Amino acid sequence: MANRFQSKWVMLIVGIAIGALAVLGFSSLWGVPSLLGVRPYIVEGYSNGANYDCTAIGVSKSKDLGPGEGYVIAGAMWREFGGPWHDGGTPPSLAQPNTGQKVRLGIVNVKPTQEGPGGPVVAWVEVLSP
């Protein structure tokens, strides 16, 4: 009788664990935000310069500032030269007319919804060198 009682508790605990993992791992399928977060992919290169209000920058893979990709950085967290993180404004070292700063961007891909478009979104900007 004791064995049967213990095995029911073990099965209940195993069931709860499997259910919790399913909710954490597959929550995005049900329209619920994931509790695990999203891992960004990293883009590292050199700033080609910013637009007038420093809400977007170009990033080149080579130091000679050849062709690169453009990224909207408005709203992204940022820091300069290993300093503290900021959640507003833009890095002063990227303001015009500066170019050639080594930067690292954390980018996540956002799925489109009925309410808005998807695509790459810059989560954070790190200026590595002046």
C-alpha positions in Angstrom: 0.0 0.0 0.0 2.9 2.4 0.9 4.6 1.7 -2.5 1.4 2.5 -4.4 1.0 5.7 -2.4 4.6 6.8 -3.1 4.4 6.0 -6.8 1.3 8.2 -7.2 3.2 11.1 -5.6 6.2 10.4 -7.9 4.0 10.4 -10.9 2.3 13.6 -9.8 5.6 15.4 -9.3 6.9 14.1 -12.7 3.7 15.3 -14.4 4.0 18.8 -12.8 7.6 19.0 -13.9 6.8 18.0 -17.5 3.9 20.4 -17.6 6.1 23.3 -16.3 8.7 22.6 -19.0 6.1 22.5 -21.7 4.7 25.8 -20.6 8.2 27.4 -20.5 9.4 25.9 -23.7 6.3 26.2 -25.8 4.5 29.2 -24.4 5.1 31.2 -27.6 3.0 28.7 -29.5 0.1 29.6 -27.3 0.6 33.3 -27.6 2.0 33.6 -24.1 5.4 35.4 -23.6 8.2 33.0 -22.9 9.6 33.2 -19.4 13.0 32.1 -20.7 13.7 35.2 -22.8 15.3 35.5 -26.2 19.0 35.3 -26.9 20.2 38.0 -29.3 22.6 37.5 -32.2 25.6 39.7 -32.1 26.7 42.1 -34.8 30.1 43.7 -34.3 31.8 46.2 -36.6 32.6 49.9 -37.1 30.2 52.8 -37.1 29.7 54.4 -40.5 28.0 57.3 -38.8 24.6 58.1 -37.4 21.6 59.9 -38.8 20.9 63.5 -37.6 19.1 62.6 -34.4 21.3 59.5 -33.7 18.3 57.0 -33.9 20.0 54.9 -36.6 23.6 54.0 -37.5 25.4 52.1 -40.2 27.8 49.3 -39.2 30.6 48.1 -41.5 32.5 44.9 -40.9 35.8 46.4 -41.8 37.7 49.4 -40.3 38.0 51.1 -43.7 34.2 51.8 -43.4 33.2 50.0 -46.6 29.6 49.1 -47.2 27.6 48.0 -44.2 24.2 47.5 -42.8 21.9 50.1 -41.3 20.3 49.6 -37.9 17.6 51.5 -36.0 19.0 52.0 -32.4 16.2 54.3 -31.1 15.0 52.8 -27.8 17.9 50.4 -27.3 19.9 50.2 -24.1 23.4 51.4 -24.6 26.8 51.9 -22.9 30.2 53.3 -23.9 33.6 51.9 -23.2 32.5 49.4 -20.5 30.7 52.1 -18.5 27.2 51.8 -17.0 24.2 50.8 -19.1 21.6 53.5 -20.0 18.0 52.9 -21.0 17.4 56.3 -22.6 19.0 58.6 -25.1 21.9 57.7 -27.4 25.6 57.1 -27.0 27.3 60.6 -27.3 30.3 59.0 -29.1 28.1 58.0 -32.0 26.8 61.6 -32.6 27.6 63.2 -36.0 30.2 63.6 -37.4 31.9 60.7 -35.6 32.6 57.5 -37.5 34.9 54.5 -37.0 33.9 53.6 -33.5 34.0 49.8 -32.8 30.4 48.8 -31.8 28.6 45.7 -30.8 24.9 45.3 -31.3 22.5 42.7 -29.7 19.8 42.0 -32.2 16.6 39.9 -31.8 14.3 38.9 -34.6 10.7 39.8 -33.9 7.9 37.8 -35.5 5.2 39.9 -37.3 1.8 40.0 -35.8 -1.5 41.5 -36.9 -0.7 44.6 -34.9 2.8 45.2 -36.4 5.6 44.2 -38.6 8.4 41.9 -37.6 12.1 41.9 -38.3 15.4 42.6 -36.6 15.3 44.9 -33.5 18.4 46.2 -31.8 18.0 45.4 -28.1 21.3 47.0 -27.0 24.3 49.0 -28.3 27.8 48.8 -26.9 30.4 51.3 -28.1 33.7 49.4 -27.6 36.3 52.0 -28.7 36.3 55.8 -29.3 
